[in-house]
C-alpha cells in the first residue's frame, strides 16, 4: 500500500471504532458488558473464520509463536475490551469518543520506548497536547485534580486504561507483522478472546438470566 492509502485506511478504522462506542452505549446495560463482548466477538469470529481457514496454508505457526499471540489476544481483545466497556457503562459515549484520541498518544510513546521509533519535536508537542486533552476530559475542564467526579471519573479512568492496553496491542502487533500476516493477528486474537468471553458470558447468564434483547439492541 502507498502511505496515502494506508493513512486513509487508518482514518476509516478509527471512524468505525468511534462509532462502536455509540452503538455499545445504546445497547448497555442490556446486555451487560460481558455479554456484549461475548456477542460482539462471536459475530466477528464467525465473519473472520472463513478468511483464516482459506489462508491457513500460508500460516507458518509454531508453538514458540503461541505466547506472543496470546499476549496480543489478551491486550487487544480481552483486557482492553473489559476495561473499555465497563468504563463506557459508567461514563458517556462522548467522553469515550474524545478519549479515543489518547490512544495515538500512548501508541507513539510505546512505539518510541519499545520499537525505538524516532520522535521529533512535533511528536513531543503532540504528546503534550494529547495529555492536556485527556486531562481536560477527565477533570471536566482545566480544574485542580479531584477525585470527586465519582462514577464518570472511574469510567473515564477505565477507558484510559483500555487505551493503554490497545496501544500496547498496536505496538506489539506492528513488531509482529514481519512474522505473521495481519489476518492471523486479527482473526487469531478475536477468536482467541472467545476462550474468555464465552464462559464469562455463560456464567453471567446463569447468574442474572438471559438479557431481554430488542431488535434495536441486535442491530
URJOVEN-V912643 format. One record per residue. N is the residue number from 1. SS is DSSP state (H for helix, E for strand, L for the rest). PHI is phi in radians with two decimals (999 if undefined). D_FIRST is the distance of its C-alpha to the first C-alpha in Angstrom with 2 decimals. Layout:
BEGIN
n: <N/N>
ss: <SS/SS>
phi: <PHI/PHI>
d_first: <D_FIRST/D_FIRST>
END
This chain:
BEGIN
n: <1/2/3/4/5/6/7/8/9/10/11/12/13/14/15/16/17/18/19/20/21/22/23/24/25/26/27/28/29/30/31/32/33/34/35/36/37/38/39/40/41/42/43/44/45/46/47/48/49/50/51/52/53/54/55/56/57/58/59/60/61/62/63/64/65/66/67/68/69/70/71/72/73/74/75/76/77/78/79/80/81/82/83/84/85/86/87/88/89/90/91/92/93/94/95/96/97/98/99/100/101/102/103/104/105/106/107/108/109/110/111/112/113/114/115/116/117/118/119/120/121/122/123/124/125/126/127/128/129/130/131/132/133/134/135/136/137/138/139/140/141/142/143/144/145/146/147/148/149/150/151/152/153/154/155/156/157/158/159/160/161/162/163/164/165/166/167/168/169/170/171/172/173/174/175/176/177/178/179/180/181/182/183/184/185/186/187/188/189/190/191/192/193/194/195/196/197/198/199/200/201/202/203/204/205/206/207/208/209/210/211/212/213/214/215/216/217/218/219>
ss: <L/L/H/H/H/H/H/H/H/H/H/H/H/H/H/H/H/H/H/H/H/H/H/H/H/H/H/L/L/L/L/L/H/H/H/H/H/H/H/H/H/H/H/H/H/H/H/H/H/H/H/H/H/H/L/H/H/H/L/L/L/L/H/H/H/H/H/H/H/H/H/H/H/H/H/H/H/H/H/H/H/H/H/H/H/H/H/H/H/H/L/L/H/H/H/H/H/H/H/L/H/H/H/H/H/H/H/H/H/H/H/H/H/H/L/L/L/L/L/L/H/H/H/H/H/H/H/H/H/H/H/H/H/H/H/H/H/H/H/L/L/L/L/L/L/L/L/L/L/H/H/H/H/H/H/H/H/H/H/H/H/H/H/H/H/H/H/H/H/H/H/H/H/H/H/H/L/L/L/L/L/H/H/H/H/H/H/H/H/H/H/H/H/H/H/H/H/H/H/H/H/H/H/H/H/H/H/H/L/L/L/L/L/L/H/H/H/H/L>
phi: <999/-1.34/-0.97/-1.14/-1.12/-1.09/-1.12/-1.08/-1.09/-1.16/-1.10/-1.08/-1.01/-1.22/-1.13/-1.13/-1.09/-1.09/-1.12/-1.15/-1.19/-1.11/-1.10/-1.18/-1.10/-1.16/-1.45/-1.39/-1.50/-2.04/-1.35/-1.24/-0.94/-1.18/-1.15/-1.12/-1.16/-1.05/-1.15/-1.02/-1.46/-1.18/-1.09/-1.08/-1.11/-1.14/-1.24/-1.42/-0.98/-1.05/-1.18/-1.16/-1.14/-1.12/-1.70/-1.09/-1.24/-1.54/-1.66/-1.82/-1.90/-2.02/-1.07/-1.15/-1.41/-1.08/-1.02/-1.14/-1.16/-1.15/-1.13/-1.02/-1.10/-1.13/-1.29/-1.51/-2.40/-2.12/-1.10/-1.22/-1.26/-1.12/-1.14/-1.11/-1.40/-1.15/-1.12/-1.08/-1.17/-1.67/-2.05/-1.80/-1.13/-1.18/-1.02/-1.07/-1.10/-1.17/-1.24/-0.95/-1.01/-1.21/-1.12/-1.10/-1.13/-1.15/-1.11/-1.09/-1.16/-1.21/-1.09/-1.22/-1.32/-1.68/-1.62/1.01/-1.31/-1.17/-2.34/-1.51/-1.10/-1.11/-1.16/-1.10/-1.06/-1.11/-1.09/-1.13/-1.07/-1.08/-1.11/-1.11/-1.09/-1.07/-1.08/-1.09/-1.16/-1.12/-1.71/1.02/2.27/-1.45/-1.83/-1.17/-0.90/-2.56/-1.78/-1.57/-1.38/1.03/-0.99/-1.12/-1.09/-1.10/-1.08/-1.11/-1.10/-1.17/-1.12/-1.08/-1.08/-1.07/-1.16/-1.11/-1.08/-1.11/-1.13/-1.14/-1.04/-1.10/-1.18/-1.16/-1.14/-1.06/-1.27/-1.69/-1.17/-1.37/-1.90/-2.17/-1.16/-1.01/-1.08/-1.12/-1.08/-1.24/-1.13/-1.10/-1.20/-1.11/-1.16/-1.12/-1.15/-1.16/-1.06/-1.63/-1.24/-1.19/-1.10/-1.10/-1.16/-1.10/-1.11/-1.07/-1.18/-1.11/-1.45/-1.80/1.55/-1.16/-1.23/-1.52/-1.43/-1.64/-1.07/-1.09/-1.08/-1.09/-1.07>
d_first: <0.00/3.78/6.48/8.07/6.14/6.17/9.70/10.69/9.99/12.05/14.64/15.03/15.56/18.19/19.86/20.31/21.52/23.98/25.29/26.11/28.67/30.58/30.66/31.85/34.46/35.76/36.17/37.88/40.49/40.82/39.08/39.16/36.05/36.49/36.89/34.01/31.60/33.13/32.58/29.09/27.75/29.86/28.23/24.70/25.67/27.05/23.88/21.65/24.27/23.81/20.09/21.15/24.07/22.17/19.89/22.86/23.44/20.18/21.18/23.20/24.97/28.18/30.79/29.78/26.40/28.20/29.40/25.97/24.67/27.92/27.35/23.88/25.61/28.51/26.64/23.93/26.04/29.69/30.88/28.58/29.13/32.85/33.11/30.82/32.79/36.19/35.43/34.30/37.57/39.51/37.78/36.28/32.92/32.68/33.33/30.67/28.07/29.05/28.90/25.30/24.47/26.09/23.40/21.10/24.22/24.90/21.33/21.41/24.88/24.19/21.09/23.56/26.30/24.58/21.46/23.24/20.47/21.83/23.46/24.79/27.44/25.22/23.79/27.40/28.47/25.85/27.14/30.67/30.01/28.26/31.27/33.67/31.93/32.19/35.82/36.65/35.42/37.33/40.50/40.43/40.57/41.51/44.32/46.00/44.43/46.22/46.20/47.95/45.01/45.63/43.53/40.77/40.52/40.26/37.60/35.54/36.03/34.76/31.62/31.04/31.68/29.15/26.51/27.41/26.86/23.52/22.43/23.63/21.73/18.45/19.30/20.63/17.69/15.35/17.82/17.96/14.38/15.42/18.25/17.32/14.57/13.48/15.55/18.54/18.47/18.38/20.67/22.91/23.41/24.23/26.59/28.07/28.98/31.26/33.56/34.48/34.09/36.01/39.14/39.03/38.89/41.65/43.84/43.25/44.32/47.31/48.50/47.80/47.68/45.14/43.39/44.42/41.13/41.21/39.08/37.36/36.57/35.05/32.88>
END
